[in-house]
Structure formats: structure tokens, C-alpha cells
């Protein structure tokens, strides 16, 4: 008997201009062929789009109008960064496009995927309704949610969600207020935190495990210290680093370098990034992306 893996679709709205590393992001999607991505954007269709990635062309104004209609609010933020507050609601907003999928996911583009199915195994997906790759908050850069009415509408339990989505301020609702629906008293010592969690049915049906995807931040690394990997290696979908041996990671979120060391560098051309993506083996470090020999 052939068992079919639970189906997954990432929903990511993005407007403006594709980041320079987009060819590498897409290549890491290509090596996860049994997972789909649906991007809503005005950036045009990138070159070499994988079969499992679809770009739905839409202007920023029209997307905001769609959100307003679906949520029954006035959604017209001046800064597109406000879209991050929508992440917990994307399953509800796009429920028609998600019809037939077992899970939907939200996330970001400033990352490279490893072998996602190696991490999100069928056994794990059968046990829980939400998967966060951080231990004490919903991970805004990648979170999987079961595609049910209850989970799609869960964001409506956020206090004053209409007002908070309708104003111009970015509230970080995904990692803040949405997290608190699952994680009561998250600043308690671990034994008390775990005890309180037993009384929360949402947490009992959720997995919050640190996947060590985002180095150089406030979360200690695998060994409990703050010595982080300096180089990450991607080859045909396998993601490792220079510190943790053969251990594979589900994805690498390079937000720290993007905001720091890379911010004052000249971005590589799309042609250069497209050529590098074709090599199917790269190194990512504080200098940027390069070929892995």
C-alpha cells in the first residue's frame, strides 16, 4: 500500500522587487518537489521558476483590497512590511487556493531551504496541528499549520485583531499575540512553563521545538552557547554548516547577515545569482553567496 505524504503549501505575499538571492531561494524550493509555494506579488515571474512554485500577479493595492474584503476590515498600510501581521490570517484569506492541502505555511524569503520533508516527517505531521521552529514563540519565518477551519480561523482569537490589522503599525502579531494563544506564561521557568502548557489544548496539539535555523541571535546554539556557525553549505538540497558536522537543517534564515554585514555591500546581479543557482552547491557566509567547490 502506497502512503501519500501530507500535502503542504506555503503562502507568501511579497511586493516591490525580488531580493538578489531569489534564484537560490527558488532552487532550494525546487529540491523540495513535493511541497508547493504560492507567491502573491507585483515583482513579475522570476527566471527559472520551479514547477512547484507559482507566482500570482497582483498589485499591492489590489492585494490590500482582497485582504480588506476577506477580513471585513480596512487594510491599506503604507509600508508593505505590515503584511507580516497578516501571516496567521493567510490560511483564511487564501482558503480557496488552499483547498485540498493538508497543511498551509507562512514564511519569509530571506532563507534557504534544506530537506524539509526530512524534518517535517509524516509521523510528526500526524501528531500536531501547528509546527513552530522556535521553542517559545511562533517562528514568523517558517510555520506550518493544519488546513482546517479551526486553525485557519484561529487568528480571530487575537484580542482586537480587527483594529490591530487595520491600523498602520506593525505589531509583529505572528510572533507576539498569535504565539500567546499557544504559549501561556512563556517567561516562566521551564518546569512551570511546561506545567501550564498541559492546560492549554492548543499547545498540546502544537510542536514548539528549536530547529536552530537562525544563528547569531538571542537564542543559544545547539551546545547551549553563543558560538555560531560562520559558514553554511547547500548541496542538492542538503543544508549543513561549518560547526555541526553532518547534521542537516531544515532551513537557514540569514536575517542577521542581511541586516548587518550584507547591508553595505553591492548586491550581485541577477545573472550572477542565476548562474550560481545552476551550480547546485553554494556557500553562504557573512560575505554573501559563493560557489562551493
Secondary structure, DSSP 8 states (H G I E B T S, - for coil): -------EEEEEEE-S---TTHHHHHHHHHT-TTSEEEEEESS---TT--TTEEEEE--HHHHHHHHHHHHTS----SSGGGGGGGGGGHHHHTTTTTTT-SEEEEE-SSEEE--HHHHS-HHHHHH-SEEESSSSS--TTEEEEE-SHHHHTGGGGSTTHHHHHHSSS---TTTTHHHHHH-TTTTS-HHHHHHHHTT-HHHHTEEE-----S-SSSS--TTSSS---SEEEEETTEEEESSSTT---SEEE-HHHHHTTTTTS----HHHHHHHHHHSEEEEETTEEEE--
